[in-house]
Amino acid sequence: MRIKVLIGKENSGKSLEVPKGQTIESLLKKLHINPQTVIVSRNGDIVPEQETLEEKDSLRIIRFK
């Protein structure tokens, strides 16, 4: 399934293919991003890393450390 990921203040993200059932936490690990240093919003709402990704999700990953 495809999702869109924006990192930081970028306005243009990248489209990624991820397996069905993947969590935000596992995606962060795949992208080599420490979950303790970011806040993740999915479709405009802040969500915990344990949330499962869904088709056409749009994530914004904001680093704070």
Biopython code that builds the backbone (N, CA, C, O; Angstrom):
import numpy as np
from Bio.PDB.StructureBuilder import StructureBuilder

atoms = [
    (1, "MET", "N", (0.843, -1.180, 0.000)),
    (1, "MET", "CA", (0.000, 0.000, 0.000)),
    (1, "MET", "C", (0.877, 1.228, 0.000)),
    (1, "MET", "O", (2.036, 1.163, 0.410)),
    (2, "ARG", "N", (0.353, 2.330, -0.446)),
    (2, "ARG", "CA", (1.130, 3.553, -0.584)),
    (2, "ARG", "C", (0.710, 4.565, 0.480)),
    (2, "ARG", "O", (-0.470, 4.718, 0.798)),
    (3, "ILE", "N", (1.727, 5.253, 1.020)),
    (3, "ILE", "CA", (1.500, 6.349, 1.949)),
    (3, "ILE", "C", (2.396, 7.508, 1.538)),
    (3, "ILE", "O", (3.341, 7.332, 0.769)),
    (4, "LYS", "N", (2.094, 8.689, 2.056)),
    (4, "LYS", "CA", (2.927, 9.865, 1.787)),
    (4, "LYS", "C", (3.612, 10.255, 3.086)),
    (4, "LYS", "O", (2.976, 10.292, 4.139)),
    (5, "VAL", "N", (4.906, 10.545, 3.017)),
    (5, "VAL", "CA", (5.690, 10.899, 4.200)),
    (5, "VAL", "C", (6.380, 12.241, 3.970)),
    (5, "VAL", "O", (7.082, 12.432, 2.977)),
    (6, "LEU", "N", (6.167, 13.158, 4.899)),
    (6, "LEU", "CA", (6.848, 14.450, 4.892)),
    (6, "LEU", "C", (7.694, 14.509, 6.154)),
    (6, "LEU", "O", (7.203, 14.227, 7.247)),
    (7, "ILE", "N", (8.954, 14.871, 6.009)),
    (7, "ILE", "CA", (9.854, 14.935, 7.152)),
    (7, "ILE", "C", (10.262, 16.376, 7.383)),
    (7, "ILE", "O", (10.757, 17.046, 6.476)),
    (8, "GLY", "N", (10.051, 16.849, 8.601)),
    (8, "GLY", "CA", (10.413, 18.223, 8.951)),
    (8, "GLY", "C", (9.463, 19.223, 8.346)),
    (8, "GLY", "O", (8.252, 19.008, 8.306)),
    (9, "LYS", "N", (10.023, 20.321, 7.875)),
    (9, "LYS", "CA", (9.209, 21.414, 7.342)),
    (9, "LYS", "C", (8.993, 21.307, 5.836)),
    (9, "LYS", "O", (8.482, 22.234, 5.209)),
    (10, "GLU", "N", (9.381, 20.187, 5.267)),
    (10, "GLU", "CA", (9.204, 20.006, 3.819)),
    (10, "GLU", "C", (7.721, 20.098, 3.470)),
    (10, "GLU", "O", (6.870, 19.612, 4.215)),
    (11, "ASN", "N", (7.425, 20.713, 2.353)),
    (11, "ASN", "CA", (6.050, 20.730, 1.871)),
    (11, "ASN", "C", (5.824, 19.657, 0.823)),
    (11, "ASN", "O", (4.683, 19.332, 0.493)),
    (12, "SER", "N", (6.907, 19.110, 0.304)),
    (12, "SER", "CA", (6.775, 18.024, -0.655)),
    (12, "SER", "C", (7.328, 16.764, -0.016)),
    (12, "SER", "O", (8.493, 16.709, 0.376)),
    (13, "GLY", "N", (6.498, 15.780, 0.080)),
    (13, "GLY", "CA", (6.926, 14.523, 0.685)),
    (13, "GLY", "C", (7.246, 13.503, -0.378)),
    (13, "GLY", "O", (7.264, 13.789, -1.575)),
    (14, "LYS", "N", (7.502, 12.291, 0.107)),
    (14, "LYS", "CA", (7.737, 11.214, -0.833)),
    (14, "LYS", "C", (6.693, 10.139, -0.604)),
    (14, "LYS", "O", (6.224, 9.922, 0.513)),
    (15, "SER", "N", (6.352, 9.488, -1.670)),
    (15, "SER", "CA", (5.391, 8.398, -1.612)),
    (15, "SER", "C", (6.166, 7.112, -1.377)),
    (15, "SER", "O", (7.135, 6.823, -2.079)),
    (16, "LEU", "N", (5.730, 6.337, -0.380)),
    (16, "LEU", "CA", (6.409, 5.094, -0.048)),
    (16, "LEU", "C", (5.442, 3.918, -0.168)),
    (16, "LEU", "O", (4.244, 4.045, 0.086)),
    (17, "GLU", "N", (5.983, 2.797, -0.551)),
    (17, "GLU", "CA", (5.226, 1.541, -0.561)),
    (17, "GLU", "C", (5.569, 0.831, 0.747)),
    (17, "GLU", "O", (6.737, 0.563, 1.027)),
    (18, "VAL", "N", (4.548, 0.529, 1.542)),
    (18, "VAL", "CA", (4.759, -0.161, 2.815)),
    (18, "VAL", "C", (3.838, -1.382, 2.880)),
    (18, "VAL", "O", (2.776, -1.398, 2.257)),
    (19, "PRO", "N", (4.250, -2.407, 3.641)),
    (19, "PRO", "CA", (3.398, -3.589, 3.750)),
    (19, "PRO", "C", (2.156, -3.308, 4.590)),
    (19, "PRO", "O", (2.185, -2.491, 5.510)),
    (20, "LYS", "N", (1.091, -3.979, 4.267)),
    (20, "LYS", "CA", (-0.153, -3.857, 5.020)),
    (20, "LYS", "C", (0.106, -4.263, 6.469)),
    (20, "LYS", "O", (0.792, -5.253, 6.721)),
    (21, "GLY", "N", (-0.433, -3.510, 7.416)),
    (21, "GLY", "CA", (-0.266, -3.823, 8.827)),
    (21, "GLY", "C", (0.961, -3.212, 9.473)),
    (21, "GLY", "O", (1.191, -3.413, 10.666)),
    (22, "GLN", "N", (1.755, -2.471, 8.713)),
    (22, "GLN", "CA", (2.963, -1.865, 9.281)),
    (22, "GLN", "C", (2.572, -0.750, 10.246)),
    (22, "GLN", "O", (1.624, -0.005, 10.000)),
    (23, "THR", "N", (3.315, -0.647, 11.345)),
    (23, "THR", "CA", (3.072, 0.416, 12.313)),
    (23, "THR", "C", (3.955, 1.617, 12.003)),
    (23, "THR", "O", (4.926, 1.523, 11.252)),
    (24, "ILE", "N", (3.592, 2.742, 12.598)),
    (24, "ILE", "CA", (4.410, 3.938, 12.447)),
    (24, "ILE", "C", (5.791, 3.694, 13.052)),
    (24, "ILE", "O", (6.800, 4.132, 12.499)),
    (25, "GLU", "N", (5.835, 3.003, 14.174)),
    (25, "GLU", "CA", (7.111, 2.707, 14.830)),
    (25, "GLU", "C", (8.045, 1.906, 13.916)),
    (25, "GLU", "O", (9.235, 2.209, 13.825)),
    (26, "SER", "N", (7.511, 0.892, 13.245)),
    (26, "SER", "CA", (8.364, 0.091, 12.358)),
    (26, "SER", "C", (8.805, 0.901, 11.143)),
    (26, "SER", "O", (9.910, 0.704, 10.637)),
    (27, "LEU", "N", (7.959, 1.803, 10.672)),
    (27, "LEU", "CA", (8.356, 2.680, 9.562)),
    (27, "LEU", "C", (9.494, 3.599, 10.001)),
    (27, "LEU", "O", (10.454, 3.798, 9.256)),
    (28, "LEU", "N", (9.390, 4.157, 11.204)),
    (28, "LEU", "CA", (10.455, 5.020, 11.707)),
    (28, "LEU", "C", (11.776, 4.261, 11.784)),
    (28, "LEU", "O", (12.824, 4.793, 11.419)),
    (29, "LYS", "N", (11.725, 3.033, 12.253)),
    (29, "LYS", "CA", (12.944, 2.218, 12.320)),
    (29, "LYS", "C", (13.518, 1.979, 10.927)),
    (29, "LYS", "O", (14.730, 2.047, 10.723)),
    (30, "LYS", "N", (12.631, 1.697, 9.971)),
    (30, "LYS", "CA", (13.071, 1.466, 8.591)),
    (30, "LYS", "C", (13.739, 2.716, 8.008)),
    (30, "LYS", "O", (14.673, 2.615, 7.213)),
    (31, "LEU", "N", (13.255, 3.888, 8.411)),
    (31, "LEU", "CA", (13.813, 5.153, 7.933)),
    (31, "LEU", "C", (14.991, 5.618, 8.792)),
    (31, "LEU", "O", (15.528, 6.703, 8.565)),
    (32, "HIS", "N", (15.397, 4.810, 9.775)),
    (32, "HIS", "CA", (16.505, 5.127, 10.683)),
    (32, "HIS", "C", (16.236, 6.413, 11.468)),
    (32, "HIS", "O", (17.117, 7.257, 11.633)),
    (33, "ILE", "N", (14.991, 6.538, 11.949)),
    (33, "ILE", "CA", (14.588, 7.691, 12.755)),
    (33, "ILE", "C", (14.262, 7.202, 14.156)),
    (33, "ILE", "O", (13.447, 6.296, 14.328)),
    (34, "ASN", "N", (14.895, 7.800, 15.155)),
    (34, "ASN", "CA", (14.648, 7.444, 16.545)),
    (34, "ASN", "C", (13.260, 7.956, 16.950)),
    (34, "ASN", "O", (13.031, 9.165, 16.918)),
    (35, "PRO", "N", (12.329, 7.072, 17.330)),
    (35, "PRO", "CA", (10.973, 7.497, 17.686)),
    (35, "PRO", "C", (10.931, 8.440, 18.891)),
    (35, "PRO", "O", (9.947, 9.156, 19.077)),
    (36, "GLN", "N", (11.975, 8.449, 19.702)),
    (36, "GLN", "CA", (12.007, 9.316, 20.877)),
    (36, "GLN", "C", (12.358, 10.753, 20.532)),
    (36, "GLN", "O", (12.315, 11.628, 21.397)),
    (37, "THR", "N", (12.709, 11.005, 19.267)),
    (37, "THR", "CA", (13.117, 12.357, 18.868)),
    (37, "THR", "C", (12.145, 13.009, 17.892)),
    (37, "THR", "O", (12.448, 14.058, 17.323)),
    (38, "VAL", "N", (10.972, 12.393, 17.694)),
    (38, "VAL", "CA", (10.024, 12.937, 16.720)),
    (38, "VAL", "C", (8.595, 12.899, 17.255)),
    (38, "VAL", "O", (8.266, 12.163, 18.186)),
    (39, "ILE", "N", (7.773, 13.713, 16.631)),
    (39, "ILE", "CA", (6.322, 13.664, 16.795)),
    (39, "ILE", "C", (5.783, 13.322, 15.413)),
    (39, "ILE", "O", (6.248, 13.864, 14.410)),
    (40, "VAL", "N", (4.808, 12.427, 15.360)),
    (40, "VAL", "CA", (4.245, 12.013, 14.081)),
    (40, "VAL", "C", (2.767, 12.404, 14.024)),
    (40, "VAL", "O", (1.992, 12.107, 14.933)),
    (41, "SER", "N", (2.404, 13.071, 12.940)),
    (41, "SER", "CA", (0.986, 13.326, 12.708)),
    (41, "SER", "C", (0.554, 12.528, 11.481)),
    (41, "SER", "O", (1.269, 12.446, 10.483)),
    (42, "ARG", "N", (-0.629, 11.949, 11.586)),
    (42, "ARG", "CA", (-1.197, 11.184, 10.478)),
    (42, "ARG", "C", (-2.486, 11.860, 10.069)),
    (42, "ARG", "O", (-3.412, 12.000, 10.869)),
    (43, "ASN", "N", (-2.538, 12.275, 8.826)),
    (43, "ASN", "CA", (-3.710, 12.956, 8.286)),
    (43, "ASN", "C", (-4.128, 14.139, 9.160)),
    (43, "ASN", "O", (-5.315, 14.424, 9.316)),
    (44, "GLY", "N", (-3.110, 14.835, 9.735)),
    (44, "GLY", "CA", (-3.362, 16.046, 10.512)),
    (44, "GLY", "C", (-3.506, 15.857, 12.003)),
    (44, "GLY", "O", (-3.574, 16.843, 12.736)),
    (45, "ASP", "N", (-3.556, 14.607, 12.489)),
    (45, "ASP", "CA", (-3.713, 14.342, 13.911)),
    (45, "ASP", "C", (-2.462, 13.683, 14.480)),
    (45, "ASP", "O", (-1.906, 12.772, 13.866)),
    (46, "ILE", "N", (-2.014, 14.138, 15.653)),
    (46, "ILE", "CA", (-0.863, 13.515, 16.301)),
    (46, "ILE", "C", (-1.277, 12.131, 16.783)),
    (46, "ILE", "O", (-2.326, 11.965, 17.405)),
    (47, "VAL", "N", (-0.434, 11.137, 16.487)),
    (47, "VAL", "CA", (-0.755, 9.750, 16.822)),
    (47, "VAL", "C", (0.447, 9.063, 17.472)),
    (47, "VAL", "O", (1.589, 9.463, 17.244)),
    (48, "PRO", "N", (0.192, 8.024, 18.286)),
    (48, "PRO", "CA", (1.295, 7.260, 18.864)),
    (48, "PRO", "C", (1.931, 6.360, 17.812)),
    (48, "PRO", "O", (1.306, 6.027, 16.805)),
    (49, "GLU", "N", (3.165, 5.973, 18.053)),
    (49, "GLU", "CA", (3.903, 5.146, 17.090)),
    (49, "GLU", "C", (3.319, 3.749, 16.927)),
    (49, "GLU", "O", (3.643, 3.062, 15.958)),
    (50, "GLN", "N", (2.467, 3.311, 17.848)),
    (50, "GLN", "CA", (1.883, 1.974, 17.768)),
    (50, "GLN", "C", (0.732, 1.886, 16.758)),
    (50, "GLN", "O", (0.247, 0.792, 16.469)),
    (51, "GLU", "N", (0.298, 3.023, 16.226)),
    (51, "GLU", "CA", (-0.796, 3.038, 15.249)),
    (51, "GLU", "C", (-0.389, 2.302, 13.975)),
    (51, "GLU", "O", (0.759, 2.374, 13.537)),
    (52, "THR", "N", (-1.345, 1.600, 13.399)),
    (52, "THR", "CA", (-1.118, 0.881, 12.145)),
    (52, "THR", "C", (-1.397, 1.814, 10.968)),
    (52, "THR", "O", (-2.384, 2.550, 10.958)),
    (53, "LEU", "N", (-0.512, 1.765, 9.985)),
    (53, "LEU", "CA", (-0.682, 2.591, 8.793)),
    (53, "LEU", "C", (-1.807, 2.050, 7.915)),
    (53, "LEU", "O", (-2.079, 0.850, 7.888)),
    (54, "GLU", "N", (-2.448, 2.966, 7.201)),
    (54, "GLU", "CA", (-3.517, 2.599, 6.284)),
    (54, "GLU", "C", (-3.241, 3.197, 4.907)),
    (54, "GLU", "O", (-2.517, 4.184, 4.770)),
    (55, "GLU", "N", (-3.829, 2.581, 3.903)),
    (55, "GLU", "CA", (-3.683, 3.047, 2.518)),
    (55, "GLU", "C", (-3.953, 4.541, 2.422)),
    (55, "GLU", "O", (-4.934, 5.040, 2.973)),
    (56, "LYS", "N", (-3.081, 5.248, 1.721)),
    (56, "LYS", "CA", (-3.190, 6.677, 1.434)),
    (56, "LYS", "C", (-3.031, 7.577, 2.652)),
    (56, "LYS", "O", (-3.408, 8.748, 2.599)),
    (57, "ASP", "N", (-2.473, 7.050, 3.767)),
    (57, "ASP", "CA", (-2.162, 7.908, 4.903)),
    (57, "ASP", "C", (-1.153, 8.962, 4.481)),
    (57, "ASP", "O", (-0.347, 8.750, 3.574)),
    (58, "SER", "N", (-1.213, 10.097, 5.152)),
    (58, "SER", "CA", (-0.236, 11.149, 4.954)),
    (58, "SER", "C", (0.410, 11.424, 6.310)),
    (58, "SER", "O", (-0.261, 11.870, 7.240)),
    (59, "LEU", "N", (1.706, 11.161, 6.423)),
    (59, "LEU", "CA", (2.425, 11.358, 7.683)),
    (59, "LEU", "C", (3.322, 12.578, 7.602)),
    (59, "LEU", "O", (3.927, 12.858, 6.567)),
    (60, "ARG", "N", (3.397, 13.293, 8.702)),
    (60, "ARG", "CA", (4.385, 14.363, 8.849)),
    (60, "ARG", "C", (5.212, 13.998, 10.078)),
    (60, "ARG", "O", (4.677, 13.794, 11.168)),
    (61, "ILE", "N", (6.520, 13.920, 9.881)),
    (61, "ILE", "CA", (7.446, 13.553, 10.954)),
    (61, "ILE", "C", (8.223, 14.814, 11.330)),
    (61, "ILE", "O", (8.948, 15.382, 10.513)),
    (62, "ILE", "N", (8.057, 15.240, 12.587)),
    (62, "ILE", "CA", (8.682, 16.470, 13.037)),
    (62, "ILE", "C", (9.705, 16.145, 14.114)),
    (62, "ILE", "O", (9.366, 15.588, 15.158)),
    (63, "ARG", "N", (10.953, 16.495, 13.854)),
    (63, "ARG", "CA", (12.031, 16.241, 14.826)),
    (63, "ARG", "C", (12.038, 17.373, 15.857)),
    (63, "ARG", "O", (11.870, 18.543, 15.514)),
    (64, "PHE", "N", (12.235, 17.002, 17.118)),
    (64, "PHE", "CA", (12.308, 18.015, 18.159)),
    (64, "PHE", "C", (13.566, 17.936, 18.989)),
    (64, "PHE", "O", (13.733, 18.745, 19.902)),
    (65, "LYS", "N", (14.461, 17.001, 18.721)),
    (65, "LYS", "CA", (15.742, 16.931, 19.424)),
    (65, "LYS", "C", (16.872, 17.052, 18.442)),
    (65, "LYS", "O", (18.038, 17.017, 18.835)),
]
sb = StructureBuilder()
sb.init_structure("model")
sb.init_model(0)
sb.init_chain("A")
sb.init_seg("    ")
for serial, (resi, resn, name, xyz) in enumerate(atoms, 1):
    if name == "N":
        sb.init_residue(resn, " ", resi, " ")
    sb.init_atom(name, np.array(xyz, "f"), 0.0, 1.0, " ", f" {name:<3s}", serial, name[0])
structure = sb.get_structure()
